[in-house]
Amino acid sequence: MTQERLTLRKIREILRLKEAGLSNRAIARACKISNSTVGGYLRRVQAAGLHWPLPEGLSEDELFQKLFPETGRGSTSGQPLPNWEEVRQELKKKG
């Protein structure tokens, strides 16, 4: 299931509260999100080399591009896709 992206306002609030010295759990309660989401965003911010305060001209799309860089398109598992026609024929069989 795909996770919904947080708004720029909420990401800024996470960074501001972390800079103020709050724990991840306290930030999660204040922002009404899960503790693991706070930790995940803080790891992504650190990996992107960002810190509080965020640059002024940084748009929401640019921020998400930095936090969630695309690694590539296509199949990530490296396994070939099944022959869907064969799968359909097998599912049509009784039993």
Secondary structure, DSSP 8 states (H G I E B T S, - for coil): -------HHHHHHHHHHHHTT--HHHHHHHHTS-HHHHHHHHHHHHHHT--SS--TT--HHHHHHHHS----SS-SS------HHHHHHHHHS--
